């Protein structure tokens, strides 16, 4: 098929979907979307962006949309039960919030209800989809893990730390993304001639001791591999990093806004707005098997100069020039 024919086909499909949705809306059709989260408080963060975009598309809570939220409150063992509970109300779409484990629970709970994940690091490796371009089955969504992203984060810490040779990695080994990120980091560290020390947490009450262990181990800087557990701890991590005068990097700007030194990663708020567009397209009649998994093409870097001063760290001018935002 020629490129122009392909684009025309896409436009025609989109127009048909919108027409079908408009017809159903005029008939008073009610829609139901269920949202499954692992991280606590996601109904006040990423789900807000998801809901806001649905509203812009004409799906309004309390009018033609019922949006039901359930959270495992950081306890992965609850996800399976909650996924099945959400399915009892026969939703049009089941949305899995931040992280791979919620998406896996949703996929395991149904083979018929469309499932959209908002943020999965490696959806193919996790067995959620057959491929990024052709997901197959009833599952699709957004991946916020770009190629060699972990290695690029390590490079940023190296720029801040100068000739330092030992870096720390803080991660949750129970998260599927952790193994992928660690492989990337080890490859990047070997290429750069640096060493990595890994510090693991599987519960929030382990954060204090592990950050202290990293500081005592003499690492030059620390990188957090974000998952729902780590995301719930970013404010505490920022405070601990300052306490131990430990330059630390996270993937989320919330970290730098809370006093962390550097964040570098995709805009998760935009990802969940896109997830809402996926839900709209599926409700309008499209098949999730035909919706390719999207990966980020742009990443934002935020640097907190107040924290740099507190830590006694000098940010190279070349790095400041590349930052998307500087907190002063």
N, C-alpha and C positions, 0 to 999 in steps of 0.2 A: 504494500500500500504506500502511495506517495505521502509525503509529510503533510501537504495541504489537505489531502483527503482525510488524513488521520485527525487533523485539527478540526475540520468541519464536522467529523463524526463525534468528536468530543463535545463540541459546542451544541450539536443537536441533542446528544444524550443529556447534557446539562439543562437545556431548555425544556426537554420532555420531563425531567425530574421536577423542575420548578413548577411546570404546569400541573403535574400530577399532585404535588404538594398543595398548590393553590386550590385545586379542585376539592381535595379532602378538607382543607381548612374552611372553605366556603360551606361545606356540608356539616360543619361542627365537629369534625373528628378530633378526638382527644388522644394525645400521645403520652407515652410513659417511658422515662429513661431512668435506669437504676445506676448508681455510682458506688463502686466498691473501693475503699481506701485501706491501706495498711497504716500509713503515718497518721498520728493524732492531729486533729484540727485542720484537715485538708478541706473541709467544707468552708473554712474561712479564708482559704488561700487559692489554690489552683482551681477548685470547683467553682469559685466565684468567677474566674475568667472564662471557664467553660460555659457557665450559665449566662454570663453577660453576652457572649457571642451568640448563643442560641436565641436570646431575646432579640438581638439585632436581625436575626434571620427569620423572625416571626414565630418562634416557639417560646411562649411566655408562661412562666410558672403561675399557676392559679387561674389561667385563662384556657389555654389549649394544651398545657404541658404539666405533667406531674413528674417531679424530679425527686427520687428517693435516694437517700444517702445512708450508707452504713460504713463504719470504720472499725477495724480490728484493734485500733488504739495501740499500734506497735507490736501486737502479738500475732505472729504469722499463723499459729495453730488455729486461730479463729476464722481465717479467711474462707476456708471451704464451707463452713457452716453458714457464714454470712452470704456467700455467693448463692448458695441454694435457697436461702431465705428470700433474697432479692428476686430470684427467678419465680418464686411462688406467685408473684403479682403479675406475671406474664408481661415483662417490659418489651418495648419495641427494640431497645438497644441496652446492652449491659456495658458500662464503661469501667475500665480498670484504671485507678489513679496511679500516682507516682510509684515506679518500681516494677520489677519483674514478677515478684511473688504474687501480687494482686492479679496480674494478668494471667499467670499460670493457674491460679485458683478459678478464675472466671472461665478459662478455656476448658478446664477439667469438669466444670459444672454443667456445660451445655455444648451440644454440637449443632444446635438449631438457631438459638437466639444470636443475632450478630453481636460480637464483642469488639470493642475499640479500646486499645491501650493508649495512654497519653504519654508515657515516658518509659521506654524499655531500652536498656543498653545494647543487648544483642538478641533480638527477637528470633533470629534463625537458630543461633546456638542454644537458646532456651527452649526450642521446639514449639514456639508459638505459631510460626508461619513456615511454609515450605521455602519461600524465598522472598526477598524484599519487593521485587517487581511483580511477582505473582504469588500472593499470600496463600491462595487456596483456602478451602474451608470457610469457617464463619468468623475468622479473626483477622483484624488488621489494625493499623494505628500509626503512632509516631515513635521514632527512635531518636534520642538526643545524644547518641554516642557517635561522634565523628571518627574518621580513620585516624589512628595514632593520637587521639586527643590526650591520653594520659602522658605520652611522651612529650607533647608540647607543654603540658603543665610542668613537668619536671624541668624542661628547658627554662621556663620563666623563673623557677626557684633558683636555678643555677645562675641566671643573670643577676638576681638580687644578692646571691651569696658569694659571688666572686670565685675564688679559688677553692672553695670548700669541696670536700670529697665524700662526705657522708650525709645522706638524706633519709628522713623518716617517712613512712607511709602508714597512715591510720585507716583501717578498713574493717568492715564486717565480713568475716569469711563465709557467713551463711547466705550472703547475697550473690546471685549468679554473676553479676557484673564484676565482682571483686577479682575473680580469677582472670578474666579477660584484661582488666586494667593492670593487674600485677604483672602479667606476661608482657604487656606493652612497656611498662615501667622498667622491668628488668632488661629488656632489649635496649631501651634508650640509655639506661645507666651503664650497661656494658659498652655501648658505643662511645659514651662520653668519658669512660674511665672512672666512674663514681660507684660508690657502694650504697646499697639500700638496707635499711633496718625496718622490719614490719612490726606494727603494733596492732593487735586485734581487739575489737570490742564486739560483743554480741548483746549487750544490754547497756542502757544509759548510765547505770551506776559504776561502770567500768571506765568511763571517760577520764575522770580525774587521775586515776592511777596510771593510765596508759600515756596520757600527755606528760605526766611527771616522769614516767619511765623514758619517754623519748628525750626529754630535756636532760635527764641524767646520763643518757647514752651518748650525749655529745653530738647529736645530729645538728647540722647547720640550719635546716629548715624542715618543715613537716607538710605533707600533702594529705588531705582527707579525700578518700574515695567515697563519694556521696551515694547514699541509698536512703530509704525512708527513715531508718534509725538515725543515721548521721544528720539528715536534714532536720530532724527534730531537736538536734543538739547543737546547731550551728552557733547560736548566741552564747551558749556555755563554752563552746570550743574557742570562740573569739576571746572571751574573757580569760580562759586558761592560757591561751597562747601569749597574751599580753603579760600575764602574771609570771610566766616562765621565760619571757623575752625570747619567744620562739617564732620566727617568721613562718607563717602558715598560709596555705592556699586551699581554697575550696572551689567547687564548680559553680556555686550559686551566689548572686550578688547580695542576697540576704546576709551572707556571712560578712562581707565587707561593710555593709550598712550597720551591722551589729558590732563592728570594731575589729574585724579580721583584716589582714594585710592585703591580700589579693584574691580576687575571684576571676575565673576564666571558664566560660562554658556557654552553652546555648541559652536562649531566653525561654525558660520553661513556661512562662505565662503565655507566650505566643504559641507554644506547642499545644497547650490545652485549649486555646482558642481554635487552633486548627482541628483538634479532636472534635470540637463542637461542629465544625463544618463537615467532618466525616459522618457524625451522627445525623446531621441534616440530610446529607446525600443518601444515606442508607434509608432513612425514614421516607425520603422522596422516591425510593424504589430501586436504588442501586444495590448491587451485590457486593458484600465485603470482600469476596474472593477476587473481585476485579479492581479493588482500590489498593494501589501499591503502598507499601510502608514508606513513609517519608523520613529522610534523614536531614539533619541541620546543614545548612550551607554557610551560616554566619555565626560567629561566636563573639561574645562581648567580654571585655576585660575591664574590671573596676579595681582601682588602687586607692587605698585609704592612707593618705599622707600623715594624718594625725597619728595613726597606729605606727607608721614608719618612724616617726619622731619618738614615740614612746619606746619602741624597740631599739632605737639607735641605728636604724637601717637607712642607708642611702639608696634611693631608687635611681638607677641610671637614667639620664635624660632621654636616651633612645627608647627605653621602656615606657617612660611617661608619655612620650610622643605617640606611642602606639595604643595607649589606653583609650577606651571609649568614654570613660568617666573617671574623674579624680575627685576623691572626697578630701576636702581641706578643712 
